[in-house]
Amino acid sequence: MDTVGLAIIGSTGVIGRVHIDAIEQLDSCRLVGVNARTQPPLQQQAAELGVAAYPTLDDVLSDTNVDAIVIATPHRSHADITESAARAGKHVLVEKPMSVTLSEADRMIQACRDAGVRLGVLFNNRFRPEALKMRELVEQGAIGEIYRVSMASAMIRSQDYYDRLDWRGKWLAEGGGALLNQGIHAIDLMQWVGGLPTSVMGIVSTRRHDIEVEDFATAAMTYEGGGHGTLHCSTSQAPNHQRLELWGNEGAIIMDDWNVSLHRLQTSVDDFIQHDKSPTYDSPVSTAETFTFEPVGGTHAPAIDDFARAIIEDRGPAITGEDGLRSQEIVAAVTLSGCRNKRVDIPVDRIEYDALLSELVSTRRLITEN
């Protein structure tokens, strides 16, 4: 196989159009056709692109020119579409979040594994040079053993943002808010470079919007080996702010609105605590290095390119279904903890989380026991 034939499910939406633009930049894949629920815009889009218009998912999956699908539909549909595609022998690249619940994500992973097809998750921020640099520094041991992780993904969304599309802000269709939809990119980056926590204690609330799901979430996290961390996601805070801090025995890595700096200690934290005799309470001497990167035009293209090349080269993609599951473990743990007012271990109990989501869907509001 020289190039991978792709079809986009949900092509007429905002993200679907982003995927189309990205595919046009690549030589590892080609757009074979598009699919969406509303037919007139679909037919017009297909004609403009010169590709097939598939009225139904079955039409997509029966076309032998389609090697893989890209799912850009609302969250609730991801699992069923993935399972159908796997049964048809099609590889699957799914937009974040890969599903609404962990149980659905498990099903997606198993279906693709059983069918022998690739499952990738589109966490395109991992392809940013800043993210790659942070990961590289951690793997090199630049800051030593990490003992604290702190992440904040704060942004603002208007009420109109939620009112514009009927699936937004709903437990049934969206399955979560500031955590699952907006914050999950930052959560994925946090766990990719800082590791997966072992338990969380969360607080979730709906503070400023007329929606069912959370628009404000905070959590304290614990890690294997005794490390701690904090997490905050919001769609009701301004100005927008993205920050990730990794504190280690030999220094720190700080990303502040995609500005990355490395702080190296001349004396490790452990050595300083054990041996320093100074009466002035100064911290160890450190040096700081700030990295510069070329402006990023977009990261969907490299993410899709990697997935297509994984199919061509018969290897796993950079972000597999199992990788995508890790950030959802954190989302589910914070949600369950905030609603049940208790510490929740990772991996999260699937039955307990499914029961909570069913309750949230039926009540159509955020329920907490605080």
C-alpha positions as CSV (number, residue, x, y, z in Angstrom):
1,M,0.0,0.0,0.0
2,D,1.5,3.3,-1.1
3,T,-1.3,5.6,0.2
4,V,-4.2,5.1,2.6
5,G,-7.7,5.8,1.4
6,L,-9.6,7.7,4.1
7,A,-13.2,8.6,4.6
8,I,-14.3,11.2,7.1
9,I,-17.4,10.5,9.2
10,G,-19.0,13.8,10.2
11,S,-17.2,15.7,7.5
12,T,-19.4,18.8,7.3
13,G,-18.7,19.8,11.0
14,V,-16.0,22.1,12.1
15,I,-13.5,19.4,13.0
16,G,-14.4,17.4,9.8
17,R,-13.3,20.4,7.8
18,V,-10.0,20.6,9.7
19,H,-9.3,17.0,8.8
20,I,-10.0,17.7,5.2
21,D,-7.5,20.5,5.1
22,A,-4.9,18.4,6.9
23,I,-5.3,15.4,4.5
24,E,-4.8,17.7,1.5
25,Q,-1.3,18.4,2.9
26,L,-0.2,14.8,3.0
27,D,1.2,12.2,0.5
28,S,0.7,9.3,2.9
29,C,-3.1,9.3,2.4
30,R,-5.9,10.5,0.2
31,L,-9.5,11.5,0.8
32,V,-11.8,8.9,-0.8
33,G,-15.1,10.2,0.4
34,V,-17.1,12.0,3.0
35,N,-20.1,11.1,5.2
36,A,-22.5,13.2,7.3
37,R,-26.1,13.1,8.5
38,T,-27.4,16.2,6.6
39,Q,-27.5,15.3,2.9
40,P,-27.5,18.6,1.0
41,P,-24.3,20.0,2.7
42,L,-22.7,16.6,2.2
43,Q,-23.5,16.4,-1.5
44,Q,-22.2,20.0,-2.0
45,Q,-19.0,19.3,0.0
46,A,-18.3,16.0,-1.9
47,A,-18.8,17.8,-5.3
48,E,-16.5,20.6,-4.3
49,L,-13.8,18.1,-3.2
50,G,-14.3,15.7,-6.1
51,V,-14.8,12.7,-3.8
52,A,-17.6,10.2,-3.0
53,A,-20.6,11.3,-0.9
54,Y,-21.7,8.4,1.3
55,P,-25.3,8.9,2.6
56,T,-24.8,6.2,5.3
57,L,-22.1,4.6,7.3
58,D,-22.8,1.3,5.6
59,D,-22.0,2.9,2.2
60,V,-18.6,4.0,3.6
61,L,-17.8,0.6,5.0
62,S,-18.8,-1.3,1.9
63,D,-16.4,0.7,-0.4
64,T,-13.2,-1.2,-1.0
65,N,-11.4,2.1,-1.7
66,V,-11.8,3.0,1.9
67,D,-8.9,1.6,4.0
68,A,-9.6,3.7,7.1
69,I,-12.1,6.1,8.6
70,V,-11.7,9.3,10.6
71,I,-14.4,9.8,13.1
72,A,-15.4,13.5,13.7
73,T,-18.9,13.0,15.1
74,P,-20.3,13.8,18.5
75,H,-18.8,11.7,21.3
76,R,-21.7,9.4,21.9
77,S,-21.5,7.9,18.4
78,H,-17.8,7.0,18.5
79,A,-18.0,3.5,20.0
80,D,-20.7,2.2,17.7
81,I,-19.0,3.6,14.6
82,T,-15.7,2.1,15.6
83,E,-17.2,-1.3,16.2
84,S,-18.9,-1.3,12.9
85,A,-15.8,-0.2,11.1
86,A,-13.7,-2.9,12.8
87,R,-16.1,-5.6,11.7
88,A,-15.8,-4.3,8.2
89,G,-12.0,-4.5,8.4
90,K,-11.4,-0.7,8.3
91,H,-8.8,1.0,10.4
92,V,-10.1,3.8,12.7
93,L,-8.8,7.2,13.7
94,V,-11.1,8.8,16.2
95,E,-11.3,12.4,17.4
96,K,-10.8,13.1,21.1
97,P,-12.4,12.0,23.4
98,M,-12.3,8.5,22.0
99,S,-15.6,7.7,23.8
100,V,-18.0,8.9,26.5
101,T,-17.3,6.1,29.0
102,L,-14.4,3.8,29.8
103,S,-16.6,0.8,29.0
104,E,-17.1,2.1,25.5
105,A,-13.4,2.7,25.1
106,D,-12.7,-0.8,26.2
107,R,-15.2,-2.1,23.6
108,M,-13.5,0.0,20.9
109,I,-10.0,-1.3,21.8
110,Q,-11.2,-4.9,21.9
111,A,-13.2,-4.7,18.6
112,C,-10.2,-3.3,16.7
113,R,-7.8,-5.9,18.3
114,D,-10.2,-8.8,17.4
115,A,-10.5,-7.5,13.8
116,G,-6.7,-6.9,13.4
117,V,-7.2,-3.2,12.5
118,R,-5.4,-0.1,13.9
119,L,-7.1,2.2,16.3
120,G,-5.7,5.7,16.8
121,V,-6.9,8.6,18.9
122,L,-6.4,12.2,17.7
123,F,-4.6,14.0,20.5
124,N,-2.8,16.3,18.0
125,N,-1.2,18.4,20.7
126,R,1.3,15.6,21.3
127,F,2.8,16.6,17.9
128,R,3.5,20.2,18.9
129,P,7.3,20.8,19.2
130,E,6.8,22.1,22.8
131,A,5.1,18.8,23.8
132,L,7.8,16.7,22.2
133,K,10.5,18.7,23.9
134,M,8.9,18.2,27.3
135,R,8.6,14.5,26.8
136,E,12.2,14.4,25.6
137,L,13.5,16.2,28.7
138,V,11.6,13.9,31.0
139,E,12.9,10.8,29.2
140,Q,16.4,12.1,29.4
141,G,16.0,12.5,33.2
142,A,16.6,16.3,33.0
143,I,14.7,16.9,36.2
144,G,15.2,13.6,37.9
145,E,12.4,11.8,39.7
146,I,9.1,13.7,39.4
147,Y,7.4,14.4,42.7
148,R,4.8,17.0,41.7
149,V,2.7,17.6,38.7
150,S,0.4,20.6,38.2
151,M,-1.9,21.3,35.3
152,A,-4.4,24.0,34.5
153,S,-6.5,24.2,31.3
154,A,-8.7,27.3,31.8
155,M,-10.7,28.8,29.0
156,I,-14.0,30.5,28.5
157,R,-17.0,29.4,26.4
158,S,-20.1,31.6,25.9
159,Q,-23.7,30.3,26.5
160,D,-24.1,30.6,22.7
161,Y,-21.3,28.0,22.2
162,Y,-23.5,25.4,24.0
163,D,-26.8,26.6,22.5
164,R,-25.5,26.5,18.9
165,L,-25.4,22.7,18.7
166,D,-28.0,20.5,20.4
167,W,-25.4,17.9,21.6
168,R,-23.2,20.3,23.6
169,G,-23.5,20.5,27.3
170,K,-25.7,17.4,27.6
171,W,-24.8,14.3,29.6
172,L,-26.5,12.0,27.0
173,A,-24.7,13.4,23.9
174,E,-21.5,15.0,25.1
175,G,-20.9,12.8,28.2
176,G,-19.0,15.5,30.1
177,G,-17.9,19.1,29.8
178,A,-14.7,21.0,30.8
179,L,-13.0,17.7,31.5
180,L,-14.0,15.4,28.7
181,N,-14.4,17.9,25.9
182,Q,-12.2,21.0,26.4
183,G,-9.7,19.9,29.0
184,I,-8.9,16.4,27.8
185,H,-6.1,17.6,25.4
186,A,-4.3,19.1,28.4
187,I,-5.0,16.1,30.6
188,D,-3.6,13.8,27.9
189,L,-0.4,15.9,27.7
190,M,-0.1,16.0,31.5
191,Q,-0.2,12.2,31.8
192,W,1.9,11.7,28.6
193,V,4.8,13.6,30.1
194,G,4.1,13.4,33.8
195,G,2.7,9.9,34.2
196,L,-0.7,8.4,35.1
197,P,-1.9,9.1,38.7
198,T,-3.0,6.2,40.9
199,S,-6.0,8.0,42.5
200,V,-7.8,11.4,42.5
201,M,-10.0,13.4,44.8
202,G,-12.1,15.8,42.7
203,I,-14.5,18.6,42.8
204,V,-16.9,19.3,39.9
205,S,-19.5,22.0,39.5
206,T,-21.6,23.9,37.0
207,R,-21.0,27.5,37.9
208,R,-21.7,29.9,35.1
209,H,-23.5,28.2,32.3
210,D,-27.0,26.9,31.7
211,I,-25.9,23.4,30.9
212,E,-26.1,19.9,32.4
213,V,-22.3,19.1,32.4
214,E,-19.5,20.6,34.5
215,D,-17.8,23.8,33.6
216,F,-15.4,23.8,36.5
217,A,-13.3,20.9,37.8
218,T,-10.4,20.6,40.2
219,A,-8.6,17.5,41.6
220,A,-5.8,16.5,43.9
221,M,-3.9,13.5,42.5
222,T,-1.6,10.9,44.0
223,Y,1.1,9.0,42.1
224,E,2.9,5.7,42.5
225,G,6.0,6.3,44.7
226,G,4.3,9.1,46.7
227,G,4.2,12.0,44.2
228,H,1.3,14.4,44.3
229,G,-0.4,16.6,41.7
230,T,-3.2,19.0,41.0
231,L,-5.5,19.4,38.0
232,H,-7.9,22.2,37.0
233,C,-10.1,22.5,34.0
234,S,-12.7,25.2,33.3
235,T,-14.8,26.8,30.6
236,S,-15.8,29.6,32.8
237,Q,-12.5,31.4,33.4
238,A,-10.8,34.3,31.6
239,P,-8.3,35.1,30.3
240,N,-7.5,31.7,28.7
241,H,-4.6,30.0,30.3
242,Q,-2.7,26.7,29.7
243,R,0.0,25.7,32.1
244,L,1.8,22.5,33.0
245,E,4.4,22.1,35.7
246,L,6.7,19.1,36.4
247,W,8.7,19.3,39.5
248,G,11.6,16.8,40.0
249,N,14.4,16.1,42.4
250,E,16.9,17.8,40.0
251,G,14.8,20.6,38.6
252,A,11.5,21.6,36.9
253,I,9.9,21.9,33.5
254,I,7.3,24.6,33.1
255,M,5.0,25.2,30.2
256,D,3.1,28.4,30.4
257,D,0.8,29.1,27.4
258,W,3.2,26.9,25.3
259,N,6.3,28.7,26.5
260,V,8.6,26.0,27.8
261,S,11.4,26.5,30.3
262,L,13.8,24.1,32.0
263,H,15.1,24.8,35.5
264,R,18.1,22.7,36.6
265,L,19.2,22.6,40.2
266,Q,23.0,22.6,41.0
267,T,22.1,20.5,44.1
268,S,19.3,18.1,44.1
269,V,16.3,18.6,46.4
270,D,17.3,15.5,48.4
271,D,20.9,16.5,48.8
272,F,20.0,20.0,49.8
273,I,17.5,18.9,52.4
274,Q,20.0,16.5,53.9
275,H,23.2,18.6,53.8
276,D,22.5,22.3,53.6
277,K,23.5,24.2,56.8
278,S,22.7,27.8,55.6
279,P,20.7,29.9,58.0
280,T,19.2,32.0,55.3
281,Y,16.6,29.4,54.0
282,D,17.6,30.0,50.4
283,S,16.7,27.3,47.8
284,P,19.4,25.5,45.8
285,V,21.0,27.5,43.1
286,S,19.4,26.9,39.7
287,T,19.8,27.8,36.1
288,A,17.0,28.4,33.6
289,E,16.8,27.7,29.9
290,T,13.9,28.8,27.7
291,F,13.3,27.1,24.4
292,T,12.2,28.6,21.2
293,F,10.2,26.8,18.5
294,E,9.0,27.6,15.0
295,P,5.4,28.7,14.9
296,V,3.0,25.8,14.6
297,G,0.6,26.1,11.7
298,G,-1.5,23.1,12.7
299,T,-0.9,19.7,14.2
300,H,-3.8,17.6,12.7
301,A,-1.7,17.0,9.6
302,P,1.3,15.3,11.4
303,A,-1.2,13.3,13.5
304,I,-3.1,12.0,10.5
305,D,0.2,11.4,8.7
306,D,1.5,9.2,11.5
307,F,-1.7,7.2,11.6
308,A,-1.6,6.6,7.8
309,R,2.1,5.6,7.9
310,A,1.3,3.2,10.7
311,I,-1.0,1.4,8.4
312,I,1.4,1.4,5.5
313,E,4.3,0.3,7.7
314,D,2.2,-2.2,9.7
315,R,2.9,-0.7,13.1
316,G,1.0,0.8,15.9
317,P,0.2,4.6,15.6
318,A,1.9,7.1,17.9
319,I,-1.4,7.3,19.9
320,T,-3.1,4.0,20.2
321,G,-6.5,3.2,21.7
322,E,-4.8,2.2,24.9
323,D,-3.0,5.6,25.0
324,G,-6.3,7.4,24.5
325,L,-7.8,5.4,27.4
326,R,-5.4,6.8,29.9
327,S,-6.7,10.4,29.8
328,Q,-10.2,9.1,30.0
329,E,-9.3,7.2,33.2
330,I,-8.4,10.6,34.7
331,V,-11.6,12.3,33.5
332,A,-13.8,9.5,34.8
333,A,-12.0,9.4,38.1
334,V,-12.4,13.2,38.7
335,T,-16.0,13.1,37.7
336,L,-16.8,10.1,39.8
337,S,-14.9,11.5,42.8
338,G,-16.6,14.9,42.5
339,C,-20.1,13.4,42.2
340,R,-19.7,10.8,45.0
341,N,-17.4,12.9,47.3
342,K,-14.8,10.2,47.7
343,R,-11.2,9.3,46.6
344,V,-11.3,7.2,43.4
345,D,-8.6,4.8,42.3
346,I,-7.3,4.4,38.7
347,P,-8.2,2.3,36.8
348,V,-11.8,3.4,37.5
349,D,-14.5,0.8,38.3
350,R,-16.4,0.6,35.0
351,I,-19.7,-0.6,36.5
352,E,-19.7,2.2,39.0
353,Y,-18.9,4.9,36.4
354,D,-21.6,3.6,34.0
355,A,-24.1,3.7,36.8
356,L,-23.2,7.3,37.6
357,L,-23.4,8.4,34.0
358,S,-26.9,6.7,33.7
359,E,-28.0,8.8,36.7
360,L,-26.6,12.0,35.2
361,V,-28.3,11.3,31.9
362,S,-31.6,10.7,33.6
363,T,-31.5,13.7,35.9
364,R,-30.0,16.0,33.2
365,R,-27.8,17.9,35.7
366,L,-24.6,17.5,37.7
367,I,-25.3,15.6,40.9
368,T,-22.8,15.9,43.8
369,E,-22.9,14.5,47.3
370,N,-20.8,17.3,48.9
